[in-house]
Amino acid sequence: MKLKNTLLASALLTTATLSAHAATELTPEQAAALKPYDRVVVTGRFNAIGDAVQAVSRKADKDGAASFYVVDTSDYGNGGNWRVTADLYKEDAPKADAPKNRIINGVMELPKDQAVELMPYDTVTVQGFYRSQPEVNDAITKAAKAKGAYAFFIVRQVDANQGGNQRITAYIYKKDAEKTRAAEPGRYPG
């Protein structure tokens, strides 16, 4: 009888220690929908990603987090030590802010998923020597603003020659741009 009670007690303690990690790992979609309250880095020698996730889970439990999401892993210094970066989330984590489009020189830059749904009314092309993408955006938005555009989307950016000159073409949109026919629901079967 004493052996039976000892085995039962050890089984209960083992179960309690195995489920001691209360912080749950989030999927990428779940993590993108929530705002983290902290970002932590755990460094150590891990044999597999599962070991690294367990270490992050222990750190999240220690910090009182309800959930976590591993953002990055890297072999720190090529010496076998991993550097694992994770975001921590509270139980009542606020929703993530919706991404906002950038406005450059009074003209909105559209991401591809929004641009393909709208019908452009014209294009603008600029050519010259641009040291960085902000310089390109500046030139495109000035040309778009001169044509009365509300938004733009760069569709082509090519090197004109070996000297560094570029030719950039962008679609421009009015504020009340109509949707493309391809964006209509049910347009394409399957």
Phi, psi and omega in degrees: 000321181294320178296320179297316179294322179295315178296320179296317179295318180292325177295319178294318179294320178297317178297320180294320181286327178291326180264018182289338179281099184277334181288133181257149178276134181268155172281164178302323180292318179295318181294323180292334182276348183242158178259121180287154177261344181202155173238127182240157176234127178245127180244136179179178179262111182240139180278334182208167180298329178298322177294320179295319179295321177297320179295319178294321178298317177297318179295319179295319177298316181297324180274357177083023180277148177275329181207169181210163176218123180285117183273320186204147170229141177212151177278100188293111176070016181053029181253008180098345177275135179262148173244113184249121180255133182218148173265140179251143183232140174280168179300318182256048183298135178290156178293148179289148177290142176291137180296140181252145178285144178285145174243120183240122181053034178082006179241132184277135175270123181265139171285164185302318183296332176275323183294323183290343179273349184248153179266116178289151179258347180192177174232158171231145178229133175235151179220138179166187179263115181238126183282334185210167179295323175301326176293321177298311180300321179298313181294316180296315183292326177294318178292321179293320180295324178296333178265006177078029183281149174266325183214164178215161174213122181285121181256338181211135178215104185234153174282124183284330179203185182281355184274357178105354177290146180234153173240121185239131177240137180225143169282144175238149188231147171275165181298323181258041181299137180280156179286148176286158179293333179293337182276354180292135178294140179079006182296318181245126180289154172087000000 
